């Protein structure tokens, strides 16, 4: 069985930007799943993008696009 590809940080940032730049983790994950990524791989990609500083987690637990990530 081939391994699913984890969406890149750029794909995660673009999906979040498509949702208005701010969304819950579940909303972002659902957006990535709609783009034909597996739920598991989408969750890993969101975590990786957050740890890499491409998206931020607010005090209200909402995810936001980091300003420089949009320009990149």
NORZIDA-V310923 format. One record per residue. N is the residue number from 1. RES is the residue in three letters. SS is DSSP state (helix for helix, strand for strand, loop for the rest). PHI is phi in whole degrees, -180 to 180 (none if undefined). Layout:
n->{N;N}
res->{RES;RES}
ss->{SS;SS}
phi->{PHI;PHI}
//
This chain:
n->{1;2;3;4;5;6;7;8;9;10;11;12;13;14;15;16;17;18;19;20;21;22;23;24;25;26;27;28;29;30;31;32;33;34;35;36;37;38;39;40;41;42;43;44;45;46;47;48;49;50;51;52;53;54;55;56;57;58;59;60;61;62;63;64;65;66;67;68;69;70;71;72}
res->{UNK;UNK;UNK;UNK;UNK;UNK;UNK;UNK;UNK;UNK;UNK;UNK;UNK;UNK;UNK;UNK;UNK;UNK;UNK;UNK;UNK;UNK;UNK;UNK;UNK;UNK;UNK;UNK;UNK;UNK;UNK;UNK;UNK;UNK;UNK;UNK;UNK;UNK;UNK;UNK;UNK;UNK;UNK;UNK;UNK;UNK;UNK;UNK;UNK;UNK;UNK;UNK;UNK;UNK;UNK;UNK;UNK;UNK;UNK;UNK;UNK;UNK;UNK;UNK;UNK;UNK;UNK;UNK;UNK;UNK;UNK;UNK}
ss->{loop;loop;loop;loop;loop;loop;loop;loop;helix;helix;helix;helix;helix;helix;helix;helix;helix;helix;loop;loop;loop;strand;strand;loop;helix;helix;helix;helix;helix;helix;helix;helix;helix;helix;loop;loop;loop;loop;helix;helix;helix;helix;helix;helix;helix;helix;helix;helix;helix;helix;helix;loop;loop;loop;strand;strand;strand;loop;loop;loop;loop;loop;strand;strand;strand;loop;helix;helix;helix;helix;helix;loop}
phi->{none;-71;-80;-73;-87;-74;-58;-70;-58;-62;-66;-65;-61;-65;-63;-67;-62;-64;-89;98;85;-152;-165;-78;-61;-64;-64;-66;-61;-61;-64;-69;-64;-62;-89;73;-102;-69;-62;-62;-67;-66;-63;-63;-65;-64;-61;-64;-66;-69;-65;-83;82;-83;-131;-119;-108;-80;-61;-92;71;-82;-89;-135;-76;-75;-51;-70;-68;-70;-73;-71}
//
